[in-house]
Amino acid sequence: MPLPLAPLFIASQLLITVADPVPQLNVRTSCSAANRGGGPTQDMDNCLQEEQQARAQLVKEWGQYAAADRSGCVQLSTMGGSPSYVELLTCLEMAKAAKESPPPSGGVAVGGKRSRRTP
């Protein structure tokens, strides 16, 4: 007797969700490069605190972002050897906002060009 496909499909969706958690980033390299004039220890502590806050927000909101945006933003935020949760969060928020924003008034984007609407 063949197995019903619905439970298998649901299980595969759960695996995809579980398999894509917020990445673990070593933010110490980016924080050590962020000398803001407050002294090395204070700067490092402030930076690490900001990174922890950004990661906590990412954990809460991770599922709200499109998988393609998550993948692309993770790549961007880890380029150059100084990964950052703050940069990752900023990238994801910008990608989400760009998708939610209406087209510019006064024209409609068609094929990469803007055309004027006539009243």
VENHUBEL-V329148 format. One record per backbone hydrogen bond with DSSP energy under -1.0 kcal/mol. CO is the residue of the C=O (numbers start at 1). NH is the residue of the N-H. Records with the same first field share a line. If there is no record, write none. Layout:
# VENHUBEL-V329148
CO = NH ; NH
This chain:
# VENHUBEL-V329148
5 = 9
6 = 10
7 = 11
8 = 12
9 = 13
10 = 14
11 = 15
12 = 16
13 = 17
14 = 18
15 = 19
25 = 27
27 = 31
28 = 32
33 = 35
39 = 43
40 = 44
41 = 45
42 = 46
43 = 47
44 = 48
45 = 49
46 = 50
47 = 51
48 = 52
49 = 53
50 = 54
51 = 55
52 = 56
53 = 57
54 = 58
55 = 59
56 = 60
57 = 61
58 = 62
61 = 64
62 = 65
66 = 70
67 = 71
68 = 72
69 = 73
70 = 74
71 = 75
72 = 76
73 = 77
78 = 81
84 = 88
85 = 89
86 = 90
87 = 91
88 = 92
89 = 93
90 = 94
91 = 95
92 = 96
93 = 97
94 = 98
95 = 99
96 = 100
97 = 101
108 = 115
110 = 113
113 = 110
115 = 108
